[in-house]
Amino acid sequence: MSKQINVALIGNPNTGKTSVFNALTGLNQKVGNYPGITVEKKEGICKLPRGVKAHVIDLPGTYSLNASSLDENVVIELLLNKNDKDFPDIAVVVSDVENLKRNLLIFTQIKDLQIPTILVINMADRMSYKGISLDIDYLEEQFQTKVALISTRKKQGLENLKQLIANYKEIPATPCLDLSDIDKPYFDALKKAFPNQLNYKLWLVITQDVNFGKTDRNEIDAITSFKTKTKGDLKRLQQRETIKRYQYINNILKKGLTIDASQAKDLRAKLDKILTHKIWGYVIFFFILLTIFQAIYDWSSIPMDWIDGAFASLSEWVKTTLPAGAFTNLLAEGIISGLGGIVIFIPQIAFLFLFIAILEESGYMSRVVFLMDRVMRRFGLSGKSVVPLISGTACAIPAIMATRNIESWKERLITILVTPFTTCSARLPVYLIIISLVIPEGRFLGLGYQALTLMLLYLLGFASAVISAYILNKILKIKNKSFFVVEMPNYKLPLLKNVALTVIEKTKSFIFGAGKIILAISIVLWFLASYGPGENFNNAEEIITTKNASNNLSEEELQQKIASHKLEHSFIGIAGHAIEPAIRPLGYDWKIGIAIVSSFAAREVFVGTLATIYSVGNDDEDTIKNRMAKEVNPVLGGPLFTLASGVSLLLFYAFAMQCMSTLAVVKRETNSWKWPIWQLVIMTLIAYITALIAFQLLK
């Protein structure tokens, strides 16, 4: 049996490279990040003929080996470093039959590195539709390689491709062309200085600003110091290289590729006119988004309610079945509740990525990016930022994960940092109970004050995100080589397999990446709420029973009062009392302080915490609202919840980073605790100052 071989999948964006990867590896794949950077790494195992196994790595999409972004650097670093464990035995360059000329540029570059390379021409099922015919034998002869004509949609040619990969030793590693004549004296001097090195590899090392890992640093430093030309001269030589390559490609395609324009049946131009129109394009996109997010709310609420109920029942079953004690409580209220806090997000994440995958697979997402880029770029964002920002209205967690397709690290980081400002569905329970308590029920221009307040909170969130992005763009000193290049792929029906694999991988990524951090913080919060120092906590049952001996309380009411007393004197209750002096200027008391601290687990916990504090038997909002309405301000007298304190609390939750799950995802996506900590501190300061001003002006 042969050893496992390394296969590198390479190609331009939107050539169907991911479809080829999915067709080869199926579910035998995993997604992670390259060590030390946030570029996504996809790899999988493919079973080949004669029991051979291939380790397939799906490299980020790139137009050439002249790297201009972090993900393109990954491609060139691997191809120039033979010491890398993933260095390919065979490179598979995936091209699109309709854009073959452009796709062949990177193919010729990889061939010139003398790496055995197979040319895959994808979407063969569209050839007759577009009037395209290919002379495969001629292309193989001229490019000195094997050509695999495939259609992932029709599952054609895939077995032949596997056979070619298995027989990779038969693929010639001869280069396509000799570049030395673009500046013969320079390349002759380069060859003389490094006689044992491949000339084209030397050229790439000199012109690229990349990290070559375990490669001999002395050797690399010696090569990169061979810069007898200025940056401008090297750029001009790169342009000459590109021109020479296209001349070579054109000469081959004159005979190898023919297009009968009379057969082409193209609806694309007509659709583009409508979908990228300066008015109708935005209107159509707005209605598509409305439909998507309404569907996410409607569809995810059923499984989320079921998950919520299932974990509550499991927790109750553990409490009644296992012996009473600290371990049972940890299991029931800490671990199971923590797991529930992870699993409950799965429906929203799965549905959001289902829709995003469908939009990307169909080719529409590229039109959205093109449409929105002209607006977003003014604020330091990318056109691709619009999807995460609007996705944030469902949940910030999948929204932040959706930033991965933003090439520029600066634009991606800004999008990650500002997305939590958008009003997510978890804020709704907080908003609804406070609005119903402090905003009157009158109408303005036919719209209720309460509905208008809710709409203004949504608009405020989006405006905050955009303004923050503008400020961050000015402040962050991150080198940003951002060129707006977007591939406009053909419209096509999404492949069900690709969509399903995308949803599975993104959901798994959340569960195993952010999930462990959420679980850990949940257990810490449970401990702080379940234990406390001193007699007041330890003798809570005796104190409350004695205090209410003459009140004829039911067992449920008595237990609720005991729970309320314990929470007040727990570690988290002490924290609530400790922060009371700081939050009193905002119009809050220690009870709201506890709710704010405990809702760090998730914003919607605010309502449940208030139910416990106010000794309400369940989380019914009307009951809690009645208790809240009777609360008295300990300093000013009168009701605690007034227009001033209510608006203050609404604004605090509108701006505060009050969600540990989001922080966990930000840490995972940025590979650093620095950014989530800055995010937490700055958003909390903005929330505090805004709430303070609102209360002091309105009280």
C-alpha positions as CSV (number, residue, x, y, z in Angstrom):
1,M,0.0,0.0,0.0
2,S,1.4,3.4,-0.9
3,K,2.0,6.1,1.6
4,Q,-0.6,8.9,2.0
5,I,0.0,11.6,-0.6
6,N,-0.6,15.3,-0.2
7,V,-2.9,17.0,-2.7
8,A,-3.2,20.8,-2.9
9,L,-6.4,22.2,-4.4
10,I,-5.7,25.6,-6.0
11,G,-7.7,28.0,-8.1
12,N,-9.3,31.4,-8.6
13,P,-12.4,32.2,-6.4
14,N,-15.7,30.9,-7.7
15,T,-14.2,28.2,-10.0
16,G,-16.1,25.5,-8.0
17,K,-12.9,24.5,-6.0
18,T,-15.0,23.9,-2.9
19,S,-17.4,21.7,-4.8
20,V,-14.4,19.6,-6.0
21,F,-13.1,19.4,-2.5
22,N,-16.5,18.3,-1.2
23,A,-16.9,15.7,-4.0
24,L,-13.4,14.2,-3.2
25,T,-13.6,14.3,0.6
26,G,-17.4,14.2,1.5
27,L,-17.7,14.2,5.3
28,N,-14.1,13.2,5.8
29,Q,-13.0,16.8,6.3
30,K,-12.2,19.2,9.0
31,V,-12.0,23.0,9.2
32,G,-9.6,25.0,11.4
33,N,-7.3,27.9,11.2
34,Y,-3.7,28.0,10.1
35,P,-1.4,28.3,13.2
36,G,-1.2,31.9,14.4
37,I,-3.5,33.4,11.7
38,T,-7.2,33.6,11.2
39,V,-7.2,32.2,7.6
40,E,-9.4,29.2,7.4
41,K,-7.8,25.8,6.7
42,K,-9.8,23.1,5.1
43,E,-8.4,19.6,4.8
44,G,-9.9,16.2,4.2
45,I,-9.2,12.6,3.3
46,C,-10.0,11.1,-0.1
47,K,-9.8,7.3,-0.9
48,L,-8.1,6.7,-4.3
49,P,-7.9,3.5,-6.4
50,R,-5.6,0.7,-5.2
51,G,-6.1,1.6,-1.5
52,V,-4.2,4.9,-1.8
53,K,-5.3,7.7,0.5
54,A,-4.9,11.4,-0.3
55,H,-4.7,14.2,2.2
56,V,-6.5,17.0,0.3
57,I,-5.9,20.6,1.4
58,D,-8.3,23.2,0.0
59,L,-6.1,26.3,-0.3
60,P,-7.7,29.8,-0.2
61,G,-8.8,31.1,-3.6
62,T,-6.2,33.3,-5.4
63,Y,-5.8,34.8,-8.9
64,S,-2.0,34.4,-9.0
65,L,1.1,33.7,-7.0
66,N,1.7,37.5,-6.7
67,A,0.2,37.5,-3.2
68,S,-1.7,40.6,-2.1
69,S,-3.6,39.3,1.0
70,L,-3.1,37.1,4.1
71,D,-5.0,34.2,2.5
72,E,-3.0,34.4,-0.8
73,N,0.2,34.4,1.3
74,V,-0.8,31.0,2.7
75,V,-0.8,29.5,-0.9
76,I,2.7,30.8,-1.9
77,E,4.2,29.9,1.5
78,L,3.1,26.3,1.1
79,L,4.3,26.0,-2.5
80,L,7.7,27.4,-1.8
81,N,8.5,25.4,1.3
82,K,9.3,21.8,0.6
83,N,9.9,21.3,4.4
84,D,6.2,21.9,5.1
85,K,4.3,18.8,6.2
86,D,1.5,19.7,3.7
87,F,3.8,20.4,0.7
88,P,1.9,18.8,-2.2
89,D,3.0,15.7,-4.1
90,I,0.5,16.9,-6.7
91,A,-1.2,20.2,-7.3
92,V,-4.8,20.2,-8.7
93,V,-5.6,23.5,-10.3
94,V,-9.4,24.0,-10.6
95,S,-10.6,26.2,-13.5
96,D,-14.1,27.2,-14.7
97,V,-14.8,26.3,-18.4
98,E,-16.2,29.8,-19.0
99,N,-13.2,31.7,-17.6
100,L,-10.4,29.3,-18.7
101,K,-8.0,32.0,-20.0
102,R,-8.0,33.9,-16.7
103,N,-7.8,30.7,-14.6
104,L,-4.8,29.4,-16.5
105,L,-2.5,32.2,-15.2
106,I,-1.9,30.5,-11.8
107,F,-1.7,27.1,-13.5
108,T,1.3,28.2,-15.5
109,Q,3.0,29.7,-12.4
110,I,2.6,26.5,-10.4
111,K,3.9,24.4,-13.3
112,D,7.0,26.7,-13.5
113,L,7.7,25.7,-9.8
114,Q,8.2,22.2,-11.2
115,I,5.4,20.7,-9.1
116,P,3.4,18.0,-10.9
117,T,0.1,19.7,-11.7
118,I,-3.3,18.4,-13.0
119,L,-5.6,20.9,-14.7
120,V,-9.2,20.4,-13.7
121,I,-11.8,22.1,-16.0
122,N,-15.0,22.3,-14.0
123,M,-18.6,22.9,-15.0
124,A,-18.3,20.8,-18.1
125,D,-22.1,20.5,-18.1
126,R,-22.4,24.1,-19.3
127,M,-20.2,23.7,-22.4
128,S,-23.1,22.9,-24.8
129,Y,-25.2,25.6,-23.2
130,K,-22.5,28.2,-23.8
131,G,-21.3,26.8,-27.2
132,I,-17.9,25.8,-25.9
133,S,-15.8,23.0,-27.3
134,L,-12.3,21.9,-26.1
135,D,-9.5,19.8,-27.7
136,I,-8.4,18.0,-24.5
137,D,-5.6,16.0,-26.3
138,Y,-4.1,19.3,-27.7
139,L,-4.3,21.0,-24.3
140,E,-2.6,18.1,-22.6
141,E,0.2,18.1,-25.2
142,Q,0.8,21.9,-25.0
143,F,0.6,22.2,-21.2
144,Q,2.5,18.9,-20.7
145,T,0.0,17.7,-18.1
146,K,-3.2,15.8,-17.7
147,V,-6.5,17.5,-18.1
148,A,-9.6,16.3,-16.2
149,L,-12.9,17.6,-17.6
150,I,-15.5,17.3,-14.8
151,S,-18.9,18.4,-13.6
152,T,-19.4,18.3,-9.8
153,R,-23.1,19.0,-10.4
154,K,-23.6,16.0,-12.7
155,K,-20.9,13.9,-10.9
156,Q,-19.1,13.5,-14.1
157,G,-15.3,12.9,-14.5
158,L,-14.6,12.5,-10.7
159,E,-13.4,8.9,-10.9
160,N,-11.0,9.8,-13.7
161,L,-9.7,12.7,-11.6
162,K,-9.1,10.3,-8.7
163,Q,-7.2,8.0,-11.0
164,L,-5.0,10.8,-12.3
165,I,-4.2,11.9,-8.7
166,A,-3.3,8.3,-7.8
167,N,-1.0,8.1,-10.8
168,Y,0.6,11.5,-9.9
169,K,4.1,10.2,-10.6
170,E,3.3,10.0,-14.3
171,I,2.5,13.7,-14.4
172,P,5.5,15.6,-15.9
173,A,6.9,18.4,-13.7
174,T,8.3,20.3,-16.6
175,P,7.8,24.1,-16.6
176,C,5.5,25.9,-19.1
177,L,7.9,28.7,-20.1
178,D,11.2,30.3,-19.4
179,L,10.8,33.8,-18.0
180,S,14.4,34.8,-18.1
181,D,14.1,36.7,-21.4
182,I,11.9,39.4,-19.7
183,D,15.3,40.6,-18.3
184,K,18.0,38.2,-19.3
185,P,21.0,39.9,-17.5
186,Y,19.1,40.1,-14.2
187,F,18.0,36.4,-14.3
188,D,21.4,35.3,-15.5
189,A,23.0,37.1,-12.5
190,L,20.4,35.5,-10.2
191,K,21.2,32.0,-11.5
192,K,24.9,32.6,-11.1
193,A,24.4,33.7,-7.5
194,F,22.2,30.7,-6.6
195,P,23.2,27.9,-9.1
196,N,21.3,25.1,-7.1
197,Q,18.0,26.9,-7.0
198,L,15.1,27.0,-9.4
199,N,15.1,30.4,-11.2
200,Y,11.3,31.0,-10.9
201,K,11.3,30.1,-7.2
202,L,14.1,32.6,-6.6
203,W,12.0,35.2,-8.5
204,L,9.0,34.6,-6.3
205,V,11.0,34.7,-3.0
206,I,12.4,38.1,-4.1
207,T,9.1,39.7,-5.0
208,Q,6.9,38.3,-2.2
209,D,6.6,39.5,1.3
210,V,5.9,36.2,3.0
211,N,7.0,33.9,5.8
212,F,8.7,30.7,4.8
213,G,8.3,28.8,8.1
214,K,10.9,26.1,8.6
215,T,12.9,27.0,5.4
216,D,16.5,27.8,6.0
217,R,16.4,31.5,7.1
218,N,20.0,32.2,6.0
219,E,19.2,31.0,2.5
220,I,16.0,33.0,2.3
221,D,17.7,36.2,3.7
222,A,20.5,35.8,1.1
223,I,17.9,35.5,-1.7
224,T,15.7,38.4,-0.6
225,S,18.8,40.6,-0.2
226,F,19.5,40.1,-3.9
227,K,17.5,43.2,-4.8
228,T,19.5,45.0,-7.3
229,K,16.3,46.5,-8.6
230,T,13.9,49.0,-7.0
231,K,10.3,48.0,-6.0
232,G,9.1,49.9,-9.1
233,D,11.4,47.9,-11.4
234,L,10.3,44.6,-9.8
235,K,6.6,45.6,-10.3
236,R,7.3,46.3,-14.0
237,L,9.0,42.9,-14.4
238,Q,5.9,41.2,-12.8
239,Q,3.7,43.0,-15.3
240,R,6.0,41.7,-18.1
241,E,5.8,38.2,-16.7
242,T,1.9,38.4,-16.7
243,I,1.9,39.6,-20.3
244,K,4.2,36.9,-21.4
245,R,2.1,34.2,-19.6
246,Y,-1.1,35.4,-21.3
247,Q,0.6,35.4,-24.7
248,Y,1.5,31.8,-24.1
249,I,-2.0,30.9,-22.9
250,N,-3.7,32.7,-25.8
251,N,-1.6,30.9,-28.4
252,I,-2.7,27.5,-26.9
253,L,-6.3,28.5,-26.5
254,K,-6.6,29.7,-30.2
255,K,-6.6,26.0,-31.2
256,G,-7.6,24.3,-27.9
257,L,-10.8,26.3,-27.2
258,T,-13.5,27.4,-29.5
259,I,-16.7,29.3,-28.7
260,D,-19.8,29.4,-30.9
261,A,-21.4,32.6,-29.8
262,S,-24.6,31.8,-31.7
263,Q,-25.3,28.9,-29.3
264,A,-24.8,30.8,-26.1
265,K,-28.0,31.3,-24.3
266,D,-27.3,34.0,-21.7
267,L,-29.8,35.2,-19.1
268,R,-27.0,36.5,-16.8
269,A,-26.7,40.1,-18.3
270,K,-30.5,40.6,-18.0
271,L,-30.6,39.5,-14.4
272,D,-27.5,41.6,-13.5
273,K,-29.2,44.7,-14.8
274,I,-32.0,44.2,-12.3
275,L,-30.1,42.8,-9.3
276,T,-27.2,45.3,-9.4
277,H,-29.5,48.3,-10.3
278,K,-28.7,51.4,-8.2
279,I,-32.3,51.5,-6.9
280,W,-34.0,48.1,-7.5
281,G,-30.9,46.2,-6.5
282,Y,-31.1,47.6,-2.9
283,V,-34.9,47.1,-2.8
284,I,-34.6,43.5,-3.9
285,F,-31.8,42.8,-1.4
286,F,-33.8,44.4,1.4
287,F,-36.8,42.2,0.8
288,I,-34.6,39.1,0.5
289,L,-33.1,39.9,3.9
290,L,-36.5,40.6,5.5
291,T,-37.7,37.2,4.2
292,I,-34.5,35.4,5.5
293,F,-34.6,36.9,9.0
294,Q,-38.3,36.4,9.4
295,A,-37.8,32.8,8.4
296,I,-34.9,32.5,11.0
297,Y,-37.1,33.9,13.7
298,D,-40.1,31.7,12.8
299,W,-38.3,28.5,12.0
300,S,-35.7,28.6,14.8
301,S,-38.2,29.5,17.5
302,I,-39.7,26.0,17.4
303,P,-36.5,23.9,17.8
304,M,-35.1,26.6,20.3
305,D,-38.2,26.2,22.5
306,W,-37.9,22.4,22.3
307,I,-34.2,22.6,23.2
308,D,-34.9,25.0,26.1
309,G,-37.7,22.6,27.4
310,A,-35.6,19.5,26.9
311,F,-32.6,20.9,28.9
312,A,-34.9,22.2,31.6
313,S,-36.5,18.7,31.9
314,L,-33.1,17.0,31.9
315,S,-31.9,19.4,34.6
316,E,-35.1,18.6,36.7
317,W,-34.7,14.9,36.1
318,V,-31.1,15.0,37.3
319,K,-32.1,16.9,40.5
320,T,-34.9,14.4,41.3
321,T,-33.0,11.2,40.4
322,L,-29.5,11.8,41.8
323,P,-28.8,12.3,45.5
324,A,-29.1,15.9,46.6
325,G,-25.7,17.7,47.0
326,A,-23.1,19.9,45.4
327,F,-22.3,17.5,42.5
328,T,-25.9,17.1,41.5
329,N,-26.4,20.9,41.6
330,L,-23.3,21.4,39.5
331,L,-24.5,18.9,37.0
332,A,-28.1,20.1,36.8
333,E,-27.6,23.9,37.1
334,G,-24.1,24.4,35.9
335,I,-23.1,21.9,33.3
336,I,-26.5,21.0,31.8
337,S,-27.6,24.7,31.7
338,G,-24.2,25.6,30.2
339,L,-24.6,22.9,27.5
340,G,-28.2,24.2,26.9
341,G,-26.7,27.7,26.4
342,I,-24.6,26.3,23.6
343,V,-27.1,24.0,21.9
344,I,-29.9,26.6,21.9
345,F,-28.0,28.7,19.4
346,I,-27.6,25.8,16.9
347,P,-31.0,26.4,15.1
348,Q,-30.2,30.1,14.5
349,I,-26.7,29.4,13.4
350,A,-27.7,26.5,11.1
351,F,-30.6,28.5,9.4
352,L,-28.4,31.6,8.9
353,F,-25.6,29.7,7.3
354,L,-28.1,27.7,5.3
355,F,-29.4,30.9,3.7
356,I,-25.9,32.4,3.3
357,A,-24.7,29.2,1.6
358,I,-27.7,29.2,-0.8
359,L,-27.0,32.9,-1.7
360,E,-23.3,32.2,-2.3
361,E,-23.9,29.0,-4.2
362,S,-26.5,30.6,-6.5
363,G,-24.1,33.5,-7.4
364,Y,-26.3,36.2,-5.9
365,M,-24.0,37.0,-2.9
366,S,-21.3,38.4,-5.3
367,R,-23.9,40.9,-6.6
368,V,-24.8,42.0,-3.1
369,V,-21.1,42.6,-2.2
370,F,-20.7,44.7,-5.4
371,L,-23.8,46.6,-4.6
372,M,-23.0,47.4,-1.0
373,D,-19.3,48.0,-1.3
374,R,-19.8,51.6,-2.6
375,V,-21.8,52.4,0.6
376,M,-19.8,50.4,3.2
377,R,-16.3,51.5,2.0
378,R,-17.0,55.1,3.2
379,F,-17.1,53.7,6.8
380,G,-14.0,51.5,6.6
381,L,-16.0,48.4,5.9
382,S,-16.3,46.0,3.0
383,G,-19.3,45.2,0.9
384,K,-19.1,41.8,2.4
385,S,-19.6,43.4,5.9
386,V,-23.3,43.9,5.2
387,V,-24.2,40.3,5.7
388,P,-22.7,40.0,9.2
389,L,-24.1,43.4,10.3
390,I,-27.7,42.5,9.3
391,S,-27.2,38.9,10.5
392,G,-26.5,40.4,13.9
393,T,-30.2,41.1,14.2
394,A,-30.8,37.4,14.7
395,C,-27.6,36.6,16.7
396,A,-24.1,38.1,16.9
397,I,-22.5,34.7,17.1
398,P,-23.2,33.4,13.6
399,A,-22.9,37.0,12.3
400,I,-19.3,37.2,13.5
401,M,-18.5,33.8,12.1
402,A,-19.9,35.1,8.8
403,T,-17.0,37.7,8.5
404,R,-14.6,35.0,7.3
405,N,-15.2,35.8,3.7
406,I,-13.8,39.3,4.1
407,E,-10.3,39.2,2.6
408,S,-8.9,42.4,4.3
409,W,-7.9,41.7,7.9
410,K,-8.6,45.3,8.9
411,E,-12.1,45.3,7.4
412,R,-12.8,41.9,8.9
413,L,-11.6,43.0,12.3
414,I,-13.7,46.2,12.2
415,T,-16.8,44.2,11.2
416,I,-16.2,41.7,14.1
417,L,-15.8,44.6,16.6
418,V,-18.9,46.6,15.6
419,T,-21.4,43.7,14.8
420,P,-22.5,43.3,18.5
421,F,-24.0,46.9,18.4
422,T,-26.8,45.6,16.1
423,T,-29.8,44.6,18.1
424,C,-29.9,40.8,18.4
425,S,-33.0,38.7,19.3
426,A,-31.6,38.0,22.8
427,R,-32.1,41.7,23.7
428,L,-35.8,41.5,22.8
429,P,-37.1,40.1,26.1
430,V,-35.3,42.9,27.9
431,Y,-36.6,45.6,25.6
432,L,-40.1,44.3,25.6
433,I,-40.5,44.2,29.4
434,I,-38.9,47.6,30.0
435,I,-40.8,49.3,27.1
436,S,-44.1,47.9,28.3
437,L,-43.3,49.2,31.8
438,V,-42.1,52.8,31.1
439,I,-43.3,53.8,27.6
440,P,-47.0,54.9,27.4
441,E,-49.4,53.3,25.0
442,G,-50.3,56.4,23.0
443,R,-49.8,56.8,19.2
444,F,-47.9,59.1,16.9
445,L,-48.9,59.2,13.2
446,G,-50.8,56.0,13.7
447,L,-47.8,54.2,15.2
448,G,-47.7,53.2,18.8
449,Y,-45.0,54.8,21.1
450,Q,-43.9,51.4,22.2
451,A,-43.5,50.1,18.6
452,L,-41.6,53.3,17.7
453,T,-39.3,52.9,20.6
454,L,-38.5,49.3,19.6
455,M,-37.8,50.4,16.0
456,L,-35.6,53.3,17.2
457,L,-33.5,50.9,19.3
458,Y,-32.9,48.7,16.2
459,L,-31.9,51.8,14.1
460,L,-29.7,53.1,17.0
461,G,-27.9,49.7,17.0
462,F,-27.2,49.8,13.3
463,A,-26.1,53.5,13.3
464,S,-23.8,52.8,16.3
465,A,-22.1,50.0,14.3
466,V,-21.6,52.1,11.2
467,I,-20.3,55.2,13.2
468,S,-18.0,52.9,15.3
469,A,-16.6,51.4,12.1
470,Y,-15.8,54.8,10.7
471,I,-13.9,55.8,14.0
472,L,-12.1,52.4,14.1
473,N,-11.0,52.8,10.5
474,K,-9.3,56.1,11.5
475,I,-7.8,54.8,14.7
476,L,-6.6,51.3,13.9
477,K,-3.1,51.4,12.4
478,I,-3.3,48.2,10.5
479,K,-1.7,47.9,7.1
480,N,-4.6,47.4,4.7
481,K,-4.0,46.5,1.1
482,S,-7.6,46.5,0.1
483,F,-8.5,46.3,-3.6
484,F,-12.1,45.7,-4.5
485,V,-12.1,42.7,-6.7
486,V,-15.2,40.6,-6.8
487,E,-15.8,37.6,-9.1
488,M,-19.2,37.7,-10.7
489,P,-20.0,34.0,-11.1
490,N,-22.7,32.6,-13.3
491,Y,-26.1,32.1,-11.7
492,K,-26.7,28.5,-10.8
493,L,-28.9,26.2,-8.7
494,P,-27.2,25.6,-5.4
495,L,-25.7,22.1,-4.9
496,L,-27.4,20.5,-1.9
497,K,-24.3,18.7,-0.8
498,N,-22.2,21.9,-0.7
499,V,-24.9,23.7,1.2
500,A,-25.3,20.8,3.7
501,L,-21.5,20.5,4.3
502,T,-21.2,24.3,4.8
503,V,-24.0,24.3,7.4
504,I,-22.5,21.2,9.2
505,E,-19.0,22.6,9.3
506,K,-20.0,26.1,10.5
507,T,-22.2,24.6,13.2
508,K,-19.5,22.2,14.3
509,S,-17.0,25.1,14.3
510,F,-19.3,27.0,16.8
511,I,-20.0,24.1,19.1
512,F,-16.4,23.0,19.5
513,G,-14.8,26.4,19.2
514,A,-16.9,28.9,21.2
515,G,-18.9,26.2,23.0
516,K,-16.1,25.2,25.4
517,I,-15.6,28.8,26.5
518,I,-19.3,29.4,27.0
519,L,-19.6,26.2,29.1
520,A,-16.6,27.2,31.3
521,I,-18.1,30.7,32.0
522,S,-21.5,29.2,32.6
523,I,-20.1,27.0,35.3
524,V,-18.3,30.0,36.9
525,L,-21.5,32.0,37.0
526,W,-23.4,29.1,38.4
527,F,-20.8,28.8,41.2
528,L,-21.1,32.5,42.0
529,A,-24.9,32.4,42.1
530,S,-25.0,29.1,44.1
531,Y,-22.6,29.8,46.9
532,G,-22.0,32.7,49.3
533,P,-20.2,33.5,52.5
534,G,-21.7,34.0,56.0
535,E,-24.8,33.0,58.0
536,N,-27.2,34.9,55.7
537,F,-26.5,32.5,52.9
538,N,-26.0,29.3,54.8
539,N,-29.1,29.7,57.0
540,A,-31.4,31.1,54.3
541,E,-34.0,28.4,54.8
542,E,-34.3,28.9,58.5
543,I,-34.3,32.7,58.3
544,I,-37.0,32.9,55.6
545,T,-39.2,30.1,57.3
546,T,-39.0,32.0,60.6
547,K,-39.7,35.4,59.0
548,N,-42.8,34.1,57.1
549,A,-44.2,31.7,59.8
550,S,-47.4,33.6,60.1
551,N,-47.9,34.3,56.4
552,N,-49.4,30.9,55.4
553,L,-47.2,30.7,52.2
554,S,-47.5,27.7,49.9
555,E,-44.4,25.5,49.6
556,E,-43.7,26.9,46.1
557,E,-43.9,30.6,47.4
558,L,-41.7,29.7,50.4
559,Q,-39.0,28.0,48.2
560,Q,-39.1,31.0,45.8
561,K,-38.4,33.4,48.7
562,I,-35.6,31.2,50.0
563,A,-34.1,31.2,46.4
564,S,-34.4,35.0,46.3
565,H,-32.7,35.4,49.7
566,K,-29.9,33.0,48.7
567,L,-29.3,34.9,45.5
568,E,-29.1,38.2,47.3
569,H,-26.5,36.9,49.7
570,S,-24.6,34.7,47.1
571,F,-21.2,35.9,45.6
572,I,-23.1,37.3,42.6
573,G,-25.6,39.0,44.9
574,I,-22.7,40.6,46.9
575,A,-21.3,41.7,43.5
576,G,-24.7,43.3,42.8
577,H,-24.6,45.2,46.1
578,A,-20.9,46.1,45.5
579,I,-21.7,47.8,42.1
580,E,-24.8,49.5,43.5
581,P,-22.9,52.8,44.2
582,A,-21.6,52.8,40.6
583,I,-25.0,52.1,39.0
584,R,-27.2,54.3,41.3
585,P,-26.5,57.4,39.2
586,L,-28.0,55.4,36.3
587,G,-31.2,55.0,38.3
588,Y,-30.6,51.3,39.2
589,D,-30.6,49.5,42.6
590,W,-28.8,46.3,43.7
591,K,-31.5,44.1,42.2
592,I,-30.9,45.4,38.7
593,G,-27.2,45.2,39.4
594,I,-27.6,41.4,40.0
595,A,-29.6,41.1,36.8
596,I,-27.0,43.0,34.8
597,V,-24.1,40.8,36.2
598,S,-25.9,37.5,35.7
599,S,-27.2,38.4,32.3
600,F,-23.6,38.4,31.1
601,A,-24.2,34.7,30.5
602,A,-26.8,35.8,27.9
603,R,-28.9,38.9,27.7
604,E,-32.2,37.1,27.9
605,V,-31.2,35.8,31.4
606,F,-32.2,39.3,32.7
607,V,-35.9,38.4,32.8
608,G,-35.3,35.0,34.6
609,T,-33.0,36.7,37.1
610,L,-35.6,39.3,37.9
611,A,-38.2,36.5,38.4
612,T,-35.9,35.0,41.1
613,I,-35.0,38.3,42.7
614,Y,-38.7,39.4,42.9
615,S,-39.7,35.9,44.2
616,V,-42.0,35.3,41.2
617,G,-43.0,31.7,40.7
618,N,-42.2,31.6,37.0
619,D,-40.8,33.8,34.2
620,D,-44.2,35.2,33.2
621,E,-43.4,38.8,32.1
622,D,-46.8,40.2,33.2
623,T,-46.2,39.0,36.8
624,I,-42.6,40.3,36.8
625,K,-43.8,43.6,35.3
626,N,-46.3,44.0,38.1
627,R,-43.7,43.4,40.8
628,M,-41.2,45.8,39.0
629,A,-43.9,48.5,38.8
630,K,-44.3,48.4,42.6
631,E,-40.5,48.7,43.3
632,V,-39.5,51.9,45.1
633,N,-36.3,53.9,44.4
634,P,-34.3,53.6,47.7
635,V,-32.7,57.1,47.2
636,L,-35.2,59.3,45.4
637,G,-38.4,57.6,46.6
638,G,-41.3,57.0,44.2
639,P,-41.3,54.2,41.6
640,L,-37.9,52.7,40.7
641,F,-38.9,52.1,37.1
642,T,-39.7,55.5,35.6
643,L,-39.3,56.9,32.1
644,A,-35.8,58.1,33.1
645,S,-34.5,54.8,34.6
646,G,-36.3,52.7,31.9
647,V,-34.8,54.7,29.0
648,S,-31.4,54.5,30.8
649,L,-31.7,50.7,31.1
650,L,-32.8,50.4,27.4
651,L,-29.8,52.4,26.3
652,F,-27.4,50.4,28.6
653,Y,-28.5,47.1,27.0
654,A,-28.5,48.7,23.5
655,F,-24.7,49.5,23.8
656,A,-23.3,47.0,26.3
657,M,-21.4,43.9,25.3
658,Q,-23.5,41.9,27.6
659,C,-23.0,38.4,26.2
660,M,-20.2,36.0,27.0
661,S,-21.0,33.8,24.0
662,T,-20.2,36.7,21.7
663,L,-16.9,37.4,23.5
664,A,-16.0,33.7,23.1
665,V,-16.6,33.8,19.4
666,V,-14.7,37.1,19.0
667,K,-11.7,35.5,20.8
668,R,-11.9,32.5,18.5
669,E,-12.2,34.5,15.3
670,T,-9.3,36.9,16.2
671,N,-7.1,34.3,17.8
672,S,-6.5,36.7,20.7
673,W,-8.1,37.9,24.0
674,K,-6.9,41.4,23.3
675,W,-9.8,42.3,21.0
676,P,-12.7,40.9,23.0
677,I,-11.4,42.5,26.2
678,W,-11.1,45.9,24.4
679,Q,-14.6,45.3,23.0
680,L,-16.0,44.6,26.5
681,V,-14.4,47.6,28.1
682,I,-15.2,50.2,25.4
683,M,-18.8,49.0,24.8
684,T,-19.5,48.9,28.6
685,L,-18.1,52.5,28.9
686,I,-20.3,53.7,26.0
687,A,-23.3,52.0,27.6
688,Y,-22.6,53.5,31.0
689,I,-22.0,57.0,29.8
690,T,-25.1,57.0,27.5
691,A,-27.3,55.5,30.2
692,L,-25.9,58.1,32.8
693,I,-26.6,61.0,30.5
694,A,-30.1,59.8,29.7
695,F,-31.1,59.2,33.3
696,Q,-29.7,62.6,34.5
697,L,-31.5,64.5,31.7
698,L,-34.9,62.7,32.1
699,K,-35.2,62.2,35.9
